[in-house]
Amino acid sequence: DEMGAAAYDMVLLFSLVHHFDDATSRRLVWRAARALRPGGVMVIGEALRPLSPNGGGQLGAFFDLYFGLTSESGTWTFAEMASWQKEAGLAPRTGIPLRFASEIGLQVADKPGS
């Protein structure tokens, strides 16, 4: 759906992009970035893909397997989500793993402007 242009101060995409492939997620982030006002913030909250087979712990491996089987996509890394944001004209911040479950994190980006 159309989200408008410069309509929002913040866009939150939480537990969503694990359902989509890379190309679809890029289009979604681009549309959401377009909907942000200058100075707005986009937050992608997601289960994170482990950087290595031994690096994600049980919860990270479970999420990647579960979403890979149920949605034909899977989880993403901070770097992958940040690349979508950067391609959409946003300025990604460093990813934030959540304290209660480091296998879930927030990829935050700012829309340049006043």
PAZAPA-4460 file (N, C-alpha, C; in steps of 0.05 Angstrom, whole numbers, plus 32768, in hexadecimal, padded with zeros to 4 digits):
% residues 114
    n_x    n_y    n_z   ca_x   ca_y   ca_z    c_x    c_y    c_z   seq   type   mol
   8011   7FE8   8000   8000   8000   8000   8011   8019   8000     1      D     A
   8007   802E   7FF6   8014   8048   7FF5   8015   8053   8012     2      E     A
   802C   805D   801A   8030   8068   8035   8031   8086   8035     3      M     A
   8031   8092   801E   8032   80AF   801C   804F   80B9   801B     4      G     A
   8052   80D3   801A   806C   80DF   8019   806E   80F4   8030     5      A     A
   8084   80F2   803E   808A   8105   8054   8072   8107   8067     6      A     A
   8066   80F0   806E   804E   80F0   807E   8053   80E9   809C     7      A     A
   806A   80DD   80A2   806E   80D2   80BD   8089   80DB   80C9     8      Y     A
   8089   80DD   80E3   80A2   80E3   80F1   80B1   80C9   80F7     9      D     A
   80A3   80B3   80F9   80AF   8099   80FF   80A0   8083   80F1    10      M     A
   80AF   8070   80E6   80A4   8058   80DB   80B1   8040   80EA    11      V     A
   80A0   802F   80F5   80A9   8017   8103   80A1   7FFE   80F3    12      L     A
   80B5   7FEF   80EB   80B0   7FD5   80DD   80BA   7FC0   80F0    13      L     A
   80A8   7FB4   80FF   80AF   7FA0   8113   80A5   7F85   810C    14      F     A
   80B6   7F71   810C   80AF   7F55   8106   80A1   7F53   80EC    15      S     A
   80AC   7F60   80D8   809F   7F60   80BE   80B1   7F56   80A7    16      L     A
   80C9   7F60   80A5   80D9   7F5A   808E   80E3   7F3D   808C    17      V     A
   80E0   7F2E   80A2   80E7   7F12   80A0   80D4   7F02   808E    18      H     A
   80BE   7F0F   8087   80AB   7F02   8074   80B1   7F07   8057    19      H     A
   80C4   7F19   8051   80C9   7F22   8036   80E5   7F1C   802D    20      F     A
   80E9   7F18   8013   8103   7F15   8008   8111   7F30   8007    21      D     A
   812A   7F30   7FFF   813B   7F48   7FFE   812E   7F5E   7FED    22      D     A
   8126   7F57   7FD5   811B   7F6C   7FC3   8102   7F78   7FCE    23      A     A
   80F0   7F68   7FD9   80D7   7F72   7FE4   80DD   7F84   7FFD    24      T     A
   80F0   7F7C   800E   80F7   7F8C   8025   8103   7FA6   801D    25      S     A
   8113   7FA7   8008   811F   7FC0   7FFE   8109   7FD3   7FF5    26      R     A
   80F5   7FC8   7FE6   80DF   7FD9   7FDD   80CF   7FE4   7FF4    27      R     A
   80C9   7FD3   8008   80BB   7FDC   8020   80C9   7FF2   802F    28      L     A
   80E3   7FEE   8033   80F3   8003   8041   80F4   801C   8031    29      V     A
   80F6   801A   8017   80F6   8032   8006   80DC   8042   8009    30      W     A
   80C6   8033   8008   80AB   8040   800B   80A8   804D   8026    31      R     A
   80B2   803F   803B   80B0   8049   8056   80C2   8062   8059    32      A     A
   80DA   8061   804D   80EC   8078   804E   80DF   8091   8041    33      A     A
   80D2   808C   802A   80C4   80A2   801C   80AF   80AE   802E    34      R     A
   80A2   809E   803E   808C   80A7   804F   8096   80B7   8067    35      A     A
   80B0   80B6   806D   80BB   80C5   8084   80BF   80E2   807D    36      L     A
   80BA   80F3   8091   80C0   810F   808E   80DE   8112   8092    37      R     A
   80EA   8128   8088   8107   812D   808E   810B   812E   80AC    38      P     A
   8120   8121   80B5   8125   811E   80D1   8117   8107   80DE    39      G     A
   8107   80F8   80CF   80F8   80E1   80D9   810A   80C9   80DE    40      G     A
   80FF   80B5   80EC   810E   809E   80F4   8100   8085   80EB    41      V     A
   810F   8072   80E0   8104   8057   80DA   8111   8043   80EC    42      M     A
   8101   8031   80F7   810A   801C   8108   8101   8001   80FC    43      V     A
   8114   7FEF   80F7   810D   7FD4   80EF   8114   7FC2   8107    44      I     A
   8100   7FB6   8112   8104   7FA4   8129   8100   7F87   811F    45      G     A
   8115   7F77   8122   8114   7F5C   8117   8125   7F48   8127    46      E     A
   811E   7F2F   8124   8131   7F19   812C   8148   7F1B   8119    47      A     A
   8160   7F16   8123   8178   7F1A   8113   8184   7F00   8109    48      L     A
   818E   7F00   80F1   819C   7EE9   80E5   81B7   7EE7   80F3    49      R     A
   81BE   7ECF   80FC   81D9   7ECC   8107   81EE   7ED2   80F2    50      P     A
   8204   7EDE   80FB   821A   7EE4   80E8   822A   7ECB   80E1    51      L     A
   8229   7EB7   80F1   8236   7E9D   80EB   8224   7E87   80F6    52      S     A
   8227   7E6F   80ED   8217   7E59   80F7   8218   7E56   8116    53      P     A
   822E   7E5D   8122   8230   7E5B   813F   822C   7E75   814E    54      N     A
   8225   7E8A   813F   8225   7EA5   814C   820A   7EAF   8155    55      G     A
   81F4   7EA2   814F   81DB   7EAD   8156   81CD   7EA2   816E    56      G     A
   81D8   7E8D   8179   81CA   7E80   818F   81B2   7E71   8186    57      G     A
   81A5   7E63   8198   818E   7E53   8191   8177   7E63   8187    58      Q     A
   8171   7E7A   8193   815A   7E8A   818B   815E   7E95   816E    59      L     A
   8176   7E9F   8168   817B   7EA9   814E   8179   7E94   8138    60      G     A
   8184   7E7C   813E   8183   7E66   812B   8166   7E5D   8127    61      A     A
   8156   7E5C   813D   813A   7E55   813B   812B   7E68   812A    62      F     A
   812E   7E82   812F   8120   7E97   811F   8126   7E94   8101    63      F     A
   8140   7E91   80FA   8147   7E8F   80DE   813B   7E76   80D1    64      D     A
   813B   7E60   80DF   812F   7E47   80D4   8111   7E4A   80D2    65      L     A
   8104   7E53   80E8   80E7   7E56   80E8   80DD   7E68   80D2    66      Y     A
   80E8   7E80   80D0   80DF   7E92   80BB   80E6   7E89   80A0    67      F     A
   80FD   7E7B   809D   8104   7E70   8083   80F0   7E5B   807A    68      G     A
   80E5   7E4C   808D   80D1   7E37   8086   80B5   7E42   8082    69      L     A
   80AE   7E56   8092   8092   7E5F   8092   808D   7E76   8080    70      T     A
   80A1   7E86   807A   809C   7E9E   806A   80AD   7E9F   8051    71      S     A
   80BD   7E8A   804D   80CE   7E88   8035   80E2   7E9F   8034    72      E     A
   80E9   7EAB   804A   80FD   7EC0   804B   8111   7EBA   8061    73      S     A
   810E   7EC6   8078   8120   7EC1   808E   8128   7EDB   809B    74      G     A
   813C   7ED9   80AC   8144   7EF1   80BB   815A   7F00   80AB    75      T     A
   8160   7F18   80B5   8174   7F29   80A7   8188   7F33   80BC    76      W     A
   819F   7F3A   80B2   81B4   7F46   80C4   81AF   7F64   80C5    77      T     A
   81BC   7F71   80D9   81BC   7F8E   80DB   81C6   7F9A   80C1    78      F     A
   81DC   7F8F   80B6   81E8   7F9A   809E   81D5   7F99   8086    79      A     A
   81C6   7F84   8084   81B3   7F82   806E   819D   7F96   8070    80      E     A
   8192   7F99   8088   817C   7FAC   808D   8186   7FC9   8089    81      M     A
   819F   7FCE   8093   81AB   7FE9   808F   81AF   7FEF   8072    82      A     A
   81B6   7FDB   8062   81BA   7FE0   8045   81A0   7FE8   8038    83      S     A
   818A   7FDD   8040   8170   7FE5   8035   816A   8002   803C    84      W     A
   8170   8009   8055   816B   8025   805E   817D   8038   8050    85      Q     A
   8196   8032   804D   81A9   8044   803F   81A1   8047   8022    86      K     A
   8199   8031   8015   8190   8033   7FF9   8177   8045   7FF6    87      E     A
   8167   8046   800B   814F   8056   800B   8154   8073   8012    88      A     A
   816E   807B   8016   8175   8097   801C   8175   809D   803A    89      G     A
   8175   8089   804B   8176   808E   8067   8193   808A   8072    90      L     A
   8197   8094   808A   81B1   8091   8097   81AF   807D   80AD    91      A     A
   81B7   8063   80A8   81B5   804F   80BC   81C7   8053   80D4    92      P     A
   81BD   804D   80EC   81CD   804D   8104   81D7   8030   8109    93      R     A
   81E8   802D   811C   81F2   8013   8124   81DA   8003   812F    94      T     A
   81D8   7FE9   8127   81C2   7FD8   8131   81C3   7FD5   814F    95      G     A
   81AB   7FD2   815B   81A9   7FD0   8178   819D   7FB4   817F    96      I     A
   81AE   7FA2   818A   81A2   7F89   8193   8192   7F8E   81AD    97      P     A
   817B   7F81   81AF   816B   7F86   81C7   8178   7F78   81DF    98      L     A
   8176   7F84   81F6   8183   7F7A   820E   8177   7F5F   8217    99      R     A
   815D   7F5C   8215   8150   7F44   821F   8153   7F2C   820C   100      F     A
   815A   7F31   81F3   815E   7F1C   81DF   816F   7F28   81C9   101      A     A
   8189   7F23   81CA   819C   7F2F   81B7   8198   7F25   819A   102      S     A
   8187   7F10   8197   8181   7F06   817C   816B   7F16   816F   103      E     A
   8161   7F2A   817D   814D   7F3D   8172   8159   7F59   8174   104      I     A
   8155   7F69   815F   8162   7F83   8160   8153   7F98   8151   105      G     A
   815C   7FB1   8154   8150   7FC8   8147   8165   7FD4   8134   106      L     A
   815D   7FD7   811B   816E   7FE4   8107   8161   8000   8102   107      Q     A
   816D   8014   810D   8162   8030   810C   8170   8040   80F7   108      V     A
   8161   8051   80E9   816D   8063   80D5   815E   807E   80D6   109      A     A
   816D   8093   80CF   8161   80AE   80CF   815F   80B7   80B3   110      D     A
   814A   80C7   80AE   8146   80D4   8094   8153   80F0   8096   111      K     A
   8167   80F5   8085   8174   810F   8086   8160   8126   8083   112      P     A
   8166   813C   808F   8155   8154   808C   8154   8163   80A6   113      G     A
   8143   8177   80A6   8141   8188   80BE   812E   817D   80D2   114      S     A
***
